[in-house]
């Protein structure tokens, strides 16, 4: 309610500092400022602030409205919105400004003794205590932080579908093919050498 100003008038202000609801007369104001004291026995000389707490401020305001039935319906709808929503109001009087109040409940009446053309409402407001948020910085020791296990790292070579079917991988096939080629070359070379030796022996004239 930072924008609310104490202008010394009997009025009800909204969160923006404007008139919360237009009324004809400000009939009555009742302020209750109370606290709570512990009901347990206290040692002699041990009565401190901890044993006594301050209760939220409670204000009862009685307002009068004159107008048509549609005017009364509009006023009651506005008050019911203040009751349902989380909004704060302020009660301004010539002597004090009561800020950060919220409408907890309200009642109204109309009767011949109170003039049937007048709507009398009674508003019950309760103080909303707000404190500034506090933040704390906690320095963590990096050496004391627990290590997080990320699981074992698998180093096995992935098998292909062909290996699962035929029982060998492309590398094994290539190695076998390479070995086969080498063996073939060695066999052809050895065969050629043997055939050459045989031919040389046959062509060599014999000594008679």
C-alpha contacts under 8 A as a table, 3 or more apart, distances in Angstrom:
res1	aa1	res2	aa2	distance
1	X	4	X	5.56
1	X	15	X	5.34
1	X	16	X	7.10
1	X	17	X	7.31
1	X	88	X	7.24
1	X	89	X	7.41
1	X	90	X	7.39
1	X	99	X	6.33
1	X	100	X	6.16
3	X	15	X	7.29
3	X	16	X	5.76
3	X	17	X	5.27
4	X	13	X	7.08
4	X	14	X	7.86
4	X	15	X	7.19
4	X	16	X	6.67
4	X	17	X	4.11
4	X	18	X	7.65
4	X	90	X	7.33
4	X	99	X	7.93
5	X	17	X	6.73
5	X	97	X	7.98
6	X	9	X	7.74
6	X	92	X	6.31
6	X	93	X	7.86
6	X	96	X	7.40
6	X	97	X	5.82
7	X	92	X	7.47
7	X	94	X	7.61
8	X	92	X	6.68
8	X	93	X	5.56
8	X	94	X	3.91
8	X	95	X	6.75
8	X	96	X	7.66
9	X	92	X	6.12
9	X	93	X	5.37
9	X	94	X	5.44
10	X	26	X	6.52
10	X	91	X	7.69
10	X	92	X	5.50
10	X	93	X	4.68
10	X	94	X	6.65
11	X	19	X	7.16
11	X	26	X	7.36
11	X	91	X	6.21
11	X	92	X	5.28
11	X	93	X	6.90
12	X	19	X	5.97
12	X	20	X	5.58
12	X	21	X	6.95
12	X	89	X	7.09
12	X	90	X	5.90
12	X	91	X	4.87
12	X	92	X	6.20
13	X	16	X	7.75
13	X	17	X	5.44
13	X	18	X	5.35
13	X	19	X	4.68
13	X	20	X	4.77
13	X	21	X	7.89
13	X	89	X	5.65
13	X	90	X	4.99
13	X	91	X	6.31
13	X	92	X	7.31
14	X	17	X	5.36
14	X	18	X	5.55
14	X	19	X	6.09
14	X	20	X	4.66
14	X	88	X	6.84
14	X	89	X	4.77
14	X	90	X	6.45
15	X	18	X	7.51
15	X	87	X	7.21
15	X	88	X	5.91
15	X	89	X	5.80
15	X	90	X	7.68
19	X	22	X	6.74
20	X	89	X	7.60
21	X	75	X	7.02
21	X	78	X	7.34
21	X	79	X	7.85
22	X	75	X	7.90
23	X	26	X	7.43
23	X	63	X	6.59
23	X	64	X	6.10
23	X	65	X	5.12
23	X	66	X	7.75
24	X	63	X	7.52
24	X	64	X	5.55
24	X	65	X	4.89
24	X	66	X	6.21
25	X	63	X	5.88
25	X	64	X	4.98
25	X	65	X	6.84
26	X	61	X	7.93
26	X	62	X	6.48
26	X	63	X	4.87
26	X	64	X	6.45
27	X	61	X	7.74
27	X	62	X	5.31
27	X	63	X	5.41
27	X	64	X	6.63
28	X	60	X	7.98
28	X	61	X	5.81
28	X	62	X	4.96
28	X	63	X	7.20
29	X	59	X	7.17
29	X	60	X	5.86
29	X	61	X	4.78
29	X	62	X	6.54
30	X	59	X	5.62
30	X	60	X	4.96
30	X	61	X	6.47
31	X	57	X	7.52
31	X	58	X	5.97
31	X	59	X	4.51
31	X	60	X	6.46
32	X	57	X	6.15
32	X	58	X	5.07
32	X	59	X	6.14
33	X	55	X	7.25
33	X	56	X	7.32
33	X	57	X	5.17
33	X	58	X	6.56
34	X	54	X	6.56
34	X	55	X	5.60
34	X	56	X	7.58
34	X	57	X	7.26
35	X	52	X	6.93
35	X	53	X	5.57
35	X	54	X	4.27
35	X	55	X	4.76
36	X	52	X	5.61
36	X	53	X	5.22
36	X	54	X	6.35
36	X	55	X	6.74
37	X	51	X	5.87
37	X	52	X	4.47
37	X	53	X	6.55
38	X	51	X	5.36
38	X	52	X	6.39
42	X	46	X	6.21
42	X	47	X	6.37
43	X	46	X	5.17
43	X	47	X	7.29
44	X	47	X	7.31
47	X	50	X	7.94
47	X	51	X	6.42
48	X	51	X	5.69
48	X	52	X	7.34
49	X	52	X	5.31
49	X	53	X	7.19
50	X	53	X	7.02
56	X	126	X	6.58
56	X	127	X	5.20
56	X	128	X	7.10
56	X	129	X	7.28
57	X	126	X	5.89
57	X	127	X	4.97
58	X	124	X	7.33
58	X	125	X	5.82
58	X	126	X	4.68
58	X	127	X	6.31
59	X	124	X	6.01
59	X	125	X	5.16
59	X	126	X	6.47
60	X	122	X	6.80
60	X	123	X	5.52
60	X	124	X	4.67
60	X	125	X	6.22
61	X	122	X	5.69
61	X	123	X	5.05
61	X	124	X	6.66
61	X	125	X	7.93
62	X	120	X	7.04
62	X	121	X	5.65
62	X	122	X	4.43
62	X	123	X	6.26
63	X	120	X	5.86
63	X	121	X	5.35
63	X	122	X	6.50
63	X	123	X	8.00
64	X	118	X	6.71
64	X	119	X	5.70
64	X	120	X	4.58
64	X	121	X	6.40
65	X	72	X	7.43
65	X	118	X	5.58
65	X	119	X	4.92
65	X	120	X	6.36
66	X	72	X	7.93
66	X	117	X	6.28
66	X	118	X	4.70
66	X	119	X	6.30
67	X	71	X	5.73
67	X	72	X	6.88
67	X	117	X	6.83
67	X	118	X	7.06
68	X	71	X	5.13
68	X	72	X	6.44
68	X	117	X	7.52
69	X	72	X	5.06
69	X	73	X	6.22
70	X	73	X	5.05
70	X	74	X	6.21
71	X	74	X	5.15
71	X	75	X	6.31
72	X	75	X	5.13
72	X	76	X	6.18
72	X	119	X	6.90
73	X	76	X	5.19
73	X	77	X	6.08
74	X	77	X	5.14
74	X	78	X	6.27
75	X	78	X	5.16
75	X	79	X	6.28
76	X	79	X	5.09
76	X	80	X	6.06
77	X	80	X	5.09
77	X	81	X	6.27
78	X	81	X	5.15
78	X	82	X	6.47
79	X	82	X	5.10
79	X	83	X	6.27
79	X	106	X	7.76
80	X	83	X	4.94
80	X	84	X	6.26
81	X	84	X	5.19
81	X	85	X	5.96
82	X	85	X	5.43
82	X	86	X	7.57
82	X	87	X	6.57
82	X	102	X	7.71
82	X	103	X	6.15
83	X	86	X	7.89
83	X	102	X	7.60
83	X	103	X	5.09
83	X	104	X	5.80
83	X	105	X	6.25
83	X	106	X	7.95
86	X	102	X	7.57
87	X	102	X	6.28
88	X	99	X	7.89
88	X	100	X	5.30
88	X	101	X	5.16
88	X	102	X	4.71
88	X	103	X	7.65
88	X	128	X	7.78
89	X	99	X	6.56
89	X	100	X	5.92
89	X	101	X	4.99
89	X	102	X	5.72
89	X	103	X	7.61
90	X	97	X	6.95
90	X	98	X	5.44
90	X	99	X	4.39
90	X	100	X	6.14
90	X	101	X	5.82
91	X	97	X	5.92
91	X	98	X	5.08
91	X	99	X	6.61
91	X	101	X	7.83
92	X	96	X	6.40
92	X	97	X	4.64
92	X	98	X	6.39
93	X	96	X	5.35
93	X	97	X	6.12
98	X	101	X	7.19
99	X	127	X	7.75
100	X	127	X	5.84
100	X	128	X	5.55
100	X	129	X	7.35
101	X	125	X	5.90
101	X	126	X	5.39
101	X	127	X	4.39
101	X	128	X	5.75
102	X	125	X	5.33
102	X	126	X	5.48
102	X	127	X	6.36
102	X	128	X	6.71
103	X	106	X	7.57
103	X	123	X	6.93
103	X	124	X	6.04
103	X	125	X	4.49
103	X	126	X	6.58
104	X	123	X	7.96
104	X	124	X	5.78
104	X	125	X	5.48
104	X	126	X	6.42
105	X	123	X	6.29
105	X	124	X	5.31
105	X	125	X	7.23
106	X	121	X	6.91
106	X	122	X	5.45
106	X	123	X	4.43
106	X	124	X	5.82
107	X	121	X	5.59
107	X	122	X	5.23
107	X	123	X	6.73
108	X	119	X	6.88
108	X	120	X	5.41
108	X	121	X	4.07
108	X	122	X	6.09
109	X	119	X	6.26
109	X	120	X	5.48
109	X	121	X	6.59
110	X	114	X	6.53
110	X	115	X	7.18
110	X	116	X	5.50
110	X	117	X	7.73
110	X	118	X	6.60
110	X	119	X	5.58
110	X	120	X	6.59
111	X	114	X	5.19
111	X	115	X	5.94
111	X	116	X	4.92
112	X	115	X	4.91
112	X	116	X	5.06
113	X	116	X	7.65
114	X	118	X	7.10
115	X	118	X	5.60
116	X	119	X	7.54
140	X	145	X	7.97
141	X	144	X	5.46
141	X	145	X	6.80
142	X	145	X	5.42
159	X	163	X	6.13
159	X	164	X	7.04
159	X	169	X	7.47
160	X	163	X	5.25
160	X	164	X	6.55
160	X	169	X	7.01
161	X	164	X	5.07
161	X	165	X	6.30
162	X	165	X	4.99
162	X	166	X	5.77
162	X	167	X	7.35
162	X	168	X	7.21
162	X	169	X	6.74
163	X	166	X	5.29
163	X	167	X	4.63
163	X	168	X	4.47
163	X	169	X	4.84
163	X	170	X	7.92
164	X	167	X	5.52
164	X	168	X	7.48
168	X	172	X	5.93
168	X	173	X	6.96
169	X	172	X	5.16
169	X	173	X	6.32
170	X	173	X	4.99
170	X	174	X	6.00
171	X	174	X	5.06
171	X	175	X	6.02
172	X	175	X	5.00
172	X	176	X	6.06
173	X	176	X	5.03
173	X	177	X	6.02
174	X	177	X	4.99
174	X	178	X	6.03
175	X	178	X	5.01
175	X	179	X	6.09
176	X	179	X	5.04
176	X	180	X	6.03
177	X	180	X	4.95
177	X	181	X	6.11
178	X	181	X	5.09
178	X	182	X	6.20
179	X	182	X	5.08
179	X	183	X	6.07
180	X	183	X	5.00
180	X	184	X	6.00
181	X	184	X	5.01
181	X	185	X	6.13
182	X	185	X	5.15
182	X	186	X	6.11
183	X	186	X	5.05
183	X	187	X	6.04
184	X	187	X	5.06
184	X	188	X	6.08
185	X	188	X	5.13
185	X	189	X	6.07
186	X	189	X	5.13
186	X	190	X	6.06
187	X	190	X	5.14
187	X	191	X	5.92
188	X	191	X	5.01
188	X	192	X	6.02
189	X	192	X	5.12
189	X	193	X	6.17
190	X	193	X	5.08
190	X	194	X	6.16
191	X	194	X	5.13
191	X	195	X	6.10
192	X	195	X	5.14
192	X	196	X	6.06
193	X	196	X	5.09
193	X	197	X	6.24
194	X	197	X	5.19
194	X	198	X	6.23
195	X	198	X	5.08
195	X	199	X	6.19
196	X	199	X	5.17
196	X	200	X	6.14
197	X	200	X	5.10
197	X	201	X	6.19
198	X	201	X	5.12
198	X	202	X	6.28
199	X	202	X	5.07
199	X	203	X	6.12
200	X	203	X	5.19
200	X	204	X	6.06
201	X	204	X	5.26
202	X	205	X	7.70
